[in-house]
Amino acid sequence: MQVEIVCFGAMREYLPSPAARNRAKVELPGGASVADLMDELRAPHALAHAVLVDGARADLTTNLTDGAEVTLMPPFAGGRSRGDPDGR
């Protein structure tokens, strides 16, 4: 089966060639999960802080279907909230 992946931040480093910006298509065996996709990309599982499959929240155990769109987002950091000592 084929899935389309959309990667943000550090996850983009694991996109296979050819990739268009932050998207690529990946061939996987039927019944593959998001974890299997991460293994195929050779990406650390811990890097997938947020996962969406066809726009719905998912996790590494979610099984994929042919044509699914998988969005992989690493942990985000930075900025200050109003509750921070130096925030206003």
C-alpha positions as CSV (number, residue, x, y, z in Angstrom):
1,M,0.0,0.0,0.0
2,Q,1.1,3.6,-0.4
3,V,0.7,6.4,2.1
4,E,1.5,10.1,1.9
5,I,3.5,11.5,4.8
6,V,3.7,15.1,5.8
7,C,6.6,16.0,8.1
8,F,7.3,19.1,10.2
9,G,10.4,20.3,12.0
10,A,13.1,17.8,12.6
11,M,10.9,15.0,11.1
12,R,11.6,16.5,7.7
13,E,15.2,15.1,7.9
14,Y,13.7,11.6,7.6
15,L,11.7,12.2,4.4
16,P,12.7,9.8,1.6
17,S,13.8,10.9,-1.8
18,P,12.1,12.3,-3.8
19,A,10.2,14.6,-1.4
20,A,8.4,17.7,-2.4
21,R,8.9,20.3,0.4
22,N,7.6,18.4,3.5
23,R,5.7,15.6,1.7
24,A,6.6,12.2,0.3
25,K,4.9,9.0,-0.7
26,V,6.0,5.8,1.0
27,E,5.3,2.1,0.1
28,L,4.4,-0.1,3.0
29,P,3.2,-3.7,3.4
30,G,-0.6,-4.1,4.0
31,G,-1.5,-3.8,7.7
32,A,1.4,-1.5,8.5
33,S,1.2,0.8,11.5
34,V,2.6,4.3,12.1
35,A,5.4,2.6,14.0
36,D,6.2,0.5,10.9
37,L,6.2,3.8,8.9
38,M,8.7,5.3,11.4
39,D,10.9,2.2,11.1
40,E,10.8,2.5,7.3
41,L,11.9,6.2,7.5
42,R,14.6,5.2,10.1
43,A,13.2,7.9,12.4
44,P,13.3,7.6,16.2
45,H,9.8,6.7,17.5
46,A,10.2,9.4,20.3
47,L,10.4,12.1,17.6
48,A,6.8,11.6,16.6
49,H,5.3,13.8,19.4
50,A,2.1,14.3,17.5
51,V,0.6,12.0,14.8
52,L,-2.4,12.6,12.6
53,V,-3.8,10.0,10.2
54,D,-6.2,11.5,7.7
55,G,-6.6,14.6,10.0
56,A,-7.5,12.6,13.1
57,R,-5.3,12.2,16.2
58,A,-3.4,8.9,16.1
59,D,-0.4,7.1,17.7
60,L,2.3,4.7,16.8
61,T,-0.1,1.7,17.1
62,T,-2.6,3.1,14.6
63,N,-2.9,0.8,11.5
64,L,-2.7,2.5,8.2
65,T,-4.7,2.0,5.0
66,D,-3.9,2.5,1.4
67,G,-3.9,6.2,0.5
68,A,-3.8,7.5,4.1
69,E,-2.2,10.8,4.8
70,V,0.1,10.6,7.9
71,T,1.3,13.9,9.5
72,L,4.3,13.6,11.8
73,M,5.2,16.4,14.2
74,P,8.2,16.5,16.6
75,P,8.1,18.2,20.0
76,F,8.0,21.9,19.7
77,A,9.8,24.3,22.0
78,G,10.4,28.0,22.3
79,G,8.5,31.1,23.1
80,R,7.3,32.2,26.5
81,S,3.9,32.1,28.0
82,R,2.4,34.7,30.2
83,G,3.1,32.6,33.3
84,D,6.8,32.6,32.6
85,P,8.9,34.7,35.0
86,D,10.1,37.0,32.1
87,G,6.8,36.8,30.2
88,R,4.4,39.7,30.3
